[in-house]
Amino acid sequence: MNTLTNGKIAIGAPFSMMREAQAETFLKYNDSSHGWVEVPIDLLVTLGIKDKISTYSYTNANNAYLEEDCDMPIFIRAYEEANGCTPKLIDNHEDRECFIRHFAKYE
């Protein structure tokens, strides 16, 4: 288990130890079978993960919609390492097919 060292949280510390005050909020869209988190492409570049995102994710204009099983964990891990806190997610559920499925595949 990770611990506090000299007042700093070790990478991979339990969520309960993360500083929440600095966390940004991101929208997570879900339909009956899948989910994606909306992240500005510029942030993927800043975090150094733009080239680590799979074609299971989607994109339009300035945002990427990161697939929940493969790409969202890459984003969350990079965000935590860069910011020392876990990003907040707000869930939006669609009862029908989510509009994100009509966007271009992430490349």
C-alpha positions in Angstrom: 0.0 0.0 0.0 1.2 3.5 -0.8 1.8 6.0 2.0 2.4 9.7 2.4 6.1 10.5 2.2 7.2 14.0 3.1 3.7 15.3 2.7 3.4 13.9 -0.9 1.2 11.1 -2.1 2.9 8.3 -3.8 1.8 7.5 -7.3 -1.0 4.8 -7.2 -2.1 5.9 -3.8 -5.7 4.8 -2.8 -8.4 7.1 -4.1 -9.3 8.1 -0.5 -5.8 9.7 -0.2 -6.0 11.7 -3.4 -6.5 15.4 -3.2 -10.0 16.1 -4.7 -9.9 19.9 -4.6 -7.9 20.2 -7.8 -9.8 17.6 -9.8 -11.4 18.6 -13.1 -14.8 17.2 -14.1 -15.4 15.2 -17.3 -18.6 13.9 -18.8 -19.1 10.2 -19.3 -21.7 9.1 -21.8 -23.3 5.6 -21.5 -25.7 3.7 -23.6 -27.1 0.2 -22.8 -23.9 -1.5 -23.7 -20.9 0.8 -23.4 -19.5 4.1 -22.2 -17.0 6.9 -23.1 -15.5 9.8 -21.3 -15.2 13.1 -23.2 -11.7 14.6 -23.0 -10.2 17.5 -25.0 -7.6 16.3 -27.4 -5.3 19.0 -26.2 -5.3 17.4 -22.8 -4.4 14.0 -24.3 -1.4 15.8 -25.9 -0.5 17.5 -22.6 -0.6 14.2 -20.7 1.5 12.5 -23.4 -1.1 9.8 -24.2 -2.5 11.0 -27.5 -0.8 8.1 -29.3 -1.8 5.5 -26.7 -5.6 5.8 -27.5 -7.1 2.9 -29.4 -9.6 2.9 -32.3 -12.3 1.7 -29.8 -12.6 5.4 -29.0 -14.1 8.1 -31.1 -13.4 11.8 -32.0 -15.0 14.9 -33.3 -13.5 18.3 -33.8 -11.7 19.1 -30.5 -12.7 16.1 -28.3 -12.0 12.5 -27.9 -14.5 10.1 -26.5 -12.4 7.5 -24.7 -13.7 3.9 -24.5 -14.4 2.9 -20.9 -12.6 -0.4 -20.7 -9.4 0.2 -22.6 -8.7 3.9 -23.0 -10.4 5.6 -20.1 -8.0 3.8 -17.6 -5.0 5.1 -19.6 -6.4 8.7 -19.3 -7.3 8.4 -15.6 -3.8 7.0 -14.7 -2.0 9.7 -16.7 -4.3 12.4 -15.2 -3.6 11.2 -11.6 0.1 11.1 -12.2 0.1 14.6 -13.6 -2.3 16.2 -11.1 -2.1 14.2 -7.9 -5.8 13.7 -7.9 -8.5 11.6 -9.6 -10.6 13.3 -12.3 -14.3 13.5 -11.5 -16.8 11.9 -13.9 -20.4 12.9 -14.4 -22.5 10.0 -15.8 -25.0 10.7 -18.6 -27.1 7.6 -19.7 -28.8 7.2 -23.0 -31.6 4.7 -23.3 -31.0 4.4 -27.0 -27.8 4.1 -29.0 -25.4 6.9 -27.9 -24.7 9.7 -30.4 -20.9 9.1 -29.9 -21.2 5.9 -32.0 -21.7 8.1 -35.1 -18.4 10.0 -34.7 -15.2 9.1 -36.4 -13.0 6.4 -34.9 -10.0 7.8 -33.0 -6.8 7.5 -35.1 
